[in-house]
Amino acid sequence: MIAVKLVAIIALVSLMLDAGLHANAKTLMATLRDWRMLARTCLANFVVVPLVGYLVVHGLQLETFIGVGILWMAIAPGVPFVARTAGKAAGGNEDLAVDLTFVLPLLSVVTIPITAQLLLPHAGEAHVPMGLFVTKLLVFQLLPLIIGLVLAQRAPALSQTLKRPLAILVFAAVVALLVMLAPSLVRAVGAIQGSRGILAMMLIVFASLAAGWLLGGDPLENRHTLSVATALRNIGFCMTIAASYPRTTVASSVMTYFLVQFILVFVFSTGYRRSTRRTHAHA
């Protein structure tokens, strides 16, 4: 699992650095001052999704380690994909999408340790020491996030140059994780499906999309952006934690959740774009 840990760390650092590079200090401060939007965003991402995840995992009585992987994804929001999948090109609010790629990982540095203590099982291998993931949050998530923001403001030319290589690195790291976990992932998907794990993942992702849509407010673009931002969870961070477990079931559960959320968000976004196109065509 050492190679998996290393690749997961590369993915997380790349994701967070990319999020920082896409941030804009002026629009970021405007988002932080909009306390209503910020409160709705926090409610959807840090309360509704973790709570739904907990209720679904326990309601379906999933095997412990499958449930642990799902819960890690439920409590960890924030990926730079939001800027690409829910920005202007996707019919969303570009400024909000970019800001959420920075705000969600930033706030999750505080919320993840608290939520993990409240929702994760504390027995045996299912418990990860608090110090371990707080350190990971600070070193592998918060630090590259801040470095990216500083580079974006102080060295815009360099930040533009870094964006494409970072996107390629993130893609390569995720593919590498899929390849390295492929044997156990194939077995785990069958086990997860048999344990109702994939059903649980689908229910949580659907609830995430619904929470983001209902709490997004007006205009419609905000709803789409917050829906996608809420549904996409932090695969980089969750894999660094999952790789710390002796059993590969947790990592396989995290990767399966990632695949499920990717497919469902893609279907949702495609349907949204087609709907808005028809609306504009009839206008």
C-alpha angles and dihedrals in degrees: 000000000000092000090048090051092050095049091045090053091049090051093049096047091046092049093050095044089050090050090053093048091055094050123104117205095214098050089039092058090047090054092048090050092052092083094176093058091041091051092050090047092051092046092053097043105032102031114020100042097044090046093049089047092053093047094047095046092049095037092056091041094228123192109274100249095043088052092048091056091049092048093051089056091046094055097042116072129170132081131162089234087087092075090057101035100040105024129103095293089057094047096262137114106285097199093047092047092051093046093049091054086064103031098051097053089042094054093040089066085072101034102045097066090048096046092044091055091050102043111024120088113254101205126111118311093357090076120084114194113254093233092057099059095034087058091047090050094051099041103033101030114023098037098052089042091057092042090053092051092049091049091048091055101035102033108025094164092054092045091053090050092051098049098079097044089048092051089051091047092051091049092047092049093051091047090048090052091051091050095047092047095039098106094048091036093058091050092043094050089058091047092044091050091048090050093050088250096133090048088053091050092049092049092051094047091048089050090048092053091047093048092050092047095048094044097040094086124195140006105048091238090065091055092053093046095048091045092056093040090053095046096049110078129195104273093173096058094039092053092052088055095040091052088060092066117093091224120068092215092090093052091045090050091051093049092047090051089050091054092046094049092046093053095044094045090049091052091046094048092046091052091047093051092049091048093050091047091054090048092052091045092056093043 
